[in-house]
Amino acid sequence: MRRFAWYGRLSTKDKQDPTISFPSQREACATKATELDGEIVCEFTDQEAGRRDDRAGWAELLREAKERDARRFDAVIVYGTSRLSRDLFHALSYERELTRAGIEVFYALTAGDQTS
């Protein structure tokens, strides 16, 4: 069974309600993880603009991903590429960084999911 880390992001505190948006992102990702014969085993979240590279939750996910012997997950699931970054180039760069660490990336929205 594949172990997923879920990454969720809200744009800013004044634009999205975390009590609605985080649970809806996570629910869609959990459904996709189940379809991929896996489960979410840990979570990383940020409430920051997608153009920022210094998001604490994302930095923690990357740090753990690079610790091959100690990480809790072998794949990451995200609602959509816009949750990684509003800039597609940056989102692809983040994916590449995870891939180099041996981590697969999947999306709940099929438009960004390479497996569909």
Secondary structure as GFF3:
##gff-version 3
##sequence-region A 1 116
A	DSSP	beta_strand	2	10	.	.	.	ID=ss1
A	DSSP	alpha_helix	18	35	.	.	.	ID=ss2
A	DSSP	beta_strand	38	47	.	.	.	ID=ss3
A	DSSP	alpha_helix	56	65	.	.	.	ID=ss4
A	DSSP	beta_strand	75	78	.	.	.	ID=ss5
A	DSSP	alpha_helix	81	84	.	.	.	ID=ss6
A	DSSP	alpha_helix	88	100	.	.	.	ID=ss7
A	DSSP	beta_strand	104	107	.	.	.	ID=ss8
A	DSSP	three_ten_helix	110	112	.	.	.	ID=ss9
###
